[in-house]
Amino acid sequence: MARTITGAATAGSPLIDFNGADNVTINGLNTGGNTLTISNTTVAATSGTSTIRFIGGATNNTVTNSIIQGSGTMSVATNGATIFFSTDANTANGNDNNTISNCDIGPAGANLPTKAILGNGSTTTTAIGNSGNIITNNNIFDFLARP
């Protein structure tokens, strides 16, 4: 049976926040194929808007076999995306060793998001940089970059 997690998160916020979360698995696979949809319908150009955000040292998490939808319209230079690996200035580690696999990543309805996936770790401190994240075998579609 198909399941949907949907909502209009506050602009600048994620629908699902992996804030310091470790070893969490979201697997949308059912006998009929990918049957879990996670959809943020918020149309916003506000920094941080996302459907799923990894922050606060989120490590070893997996999102697989799911449909991930977003509507963030921020410019390419602004933080946020349908899936957003944020900065992690408050812990000793970055958002490391997370996996996004076998997902359909696209728009929520007719609202074309700017970015599918954004990684924005530290470039000045290696210890808090995001590392070891795996993005594999996903179907990424219908994104519109805005200057």
C-alpha positions in Angstrom: 0.0 0.0 0.0 1.3 3.4 -1.0 2.1 5.9 1.8 2.7 9.6 1.6 4.4 12.1 4.0 3.4 15.5 2.8 3.3 19.0 4.2 4.0 22.6 3.7 7.0 23.2 6.0 7.7 26.7 7.1 9.9 28.5 4.5 13.5 28.0 5.5 12.9 24.7 7.2 12.9 21.1 6.2 10.0 18.7 6.2 12.2 16.0 7.7 15.2 17.1 9.7 18.0 14.6 10.4 19.4 16.9 13.1 22.3 14.8 14.7 20.4 11.6 13.7 22.6 8.5 13.4 21.8 5.1 11.9 18.3 5.9 10.6 16.9 4.1 7.6 14.0 5.2 5.5 13.2 2.5 3.0 10.1 3.1 0.9 10.2 -0.3 -0.9 7.1 -2.4 -0.9 6.2 -5.4 -3.0 4.8 -3.1 -5.7 8.0 -1.0 -5.9 8.7 2.4 -4.5 5.6 3.3 -2.5 6.7 5.9 0.0 6.5 9.5 -1.1 8.0 12.4 1.0 6.8 15.7 -0.4 7.4 19.3 0.8 4.9 21.5 -1.1 6.3 24.8 0.2 7.2 27.1 -2.7 9.9 29.4 -1.2 13.2 31.0 -2.1 14.1 31.2 1.6 17.6 29.7 2.5 17.3 26.3 4.1 14.0 25.2 2.6 14.2 21.5 1.9 12.3 18.2 2.0 15.1 16.3 3.8 18.0 18.0 5.6 21.1 16.5 7.2 22.6 18.7 9.9 24.2 18.6 13.3 26.5 15.6 12.6 23.9 13.3 11.1 25.8 10.1 10.2 25.2 6.7 8.7 21.7 7.4 7.6 20.0 5.9 4.5 17.1 7.1 2.4 16.3 4.5 -0.3 13.5 3.3 -2.6 11.4 6.4 -2.1 9.9 9.3 -4.0 11.3 12.6 -2.7 9.6 15.8 -3.9 10.4 19.5 -3.3 9.4 23.0 -4.3 12.3 25.2 -3.1 12.9 28.1 -5.5 16.0 29.6 -4.0 18.8 30.8 -6.3 21.7 28.5 -7.0 23.9 30.5 -4.6 21.4 30.1 -1.7 21.4 27.2 0.7 18.6 24.6 0.3 17.5 21.9 -2.0 15.1 19.0 -2.1 17.8 17.0 -0.2 20.2 19.3 1.7 23.4 18.3 3.4 23.9 21.4 5.5 26.9 22.8 7.3 27.8 21.4 10.7 29.6 24.0 12.8 28.4 22.8 16.2 29.9 19.3 16.3 33.3 17.6 15.9 32.1 15.8 12.8 30.3 16.7 9.6 27.2 15.0 8.2 29.1 11.9 7.1 28.5 8.5 5.5 24.8 9.0 4.6 23.3 7.3 1.5 20.6 8.4 -0.9 19.8 5.5 -3.3 17.2 4.2 -5.7 15.0 7.3 -5.2 12.9 9.4 -7.6 13.9 13.0 -6.8 11.7 15.6 -8.4 9.1 18.4 -8.0 6.1 18.5 -5.8 3.4 19.1 -8.3 4.0 21.7 -11.0 6.4 23.7 -8.8 9.9 23.1 -10.3 12.6 23.3 -7.6 16.0 24.8 -8.2 18.2 22.0 -6.8 17.8 18.3 -6.3 20.7 17.8 -3.9 23.0 20.3 -2.3 26.1 19.6 -0.1 27.3 22.6 1.8 29.9 21.4 4.3 32.8 23.4 5.7 35.7 24.1 3.3 37.9 25.6 6.1 37.8 22.8 8.7 38.2 19.2 7.4 36.8 17.7 10.6 33.4 19.3 10.2 33.2 18.9 6.4 30.6 16.6 5.0 32.3 13.4 3.8 31.6 9.9 2.7 28.0 10.6 1.5 26.8 8.4 -1.3 24.3 9.4 -3.9 23.7 6.4 -6.2 21.2 5.0 -8.7 18.6 7.8 -8.3 16.3 9.2 -10.9 16.7 13.1 -10.7 14.3 15.1 -12.9 12.5 18.4 -13.5 14.7 21.0 -11.8 15.1 24.6 -12.9 18.2 26.5 -12.0 17.6 30.1 -11.2 20.4 32.7 -11.2 
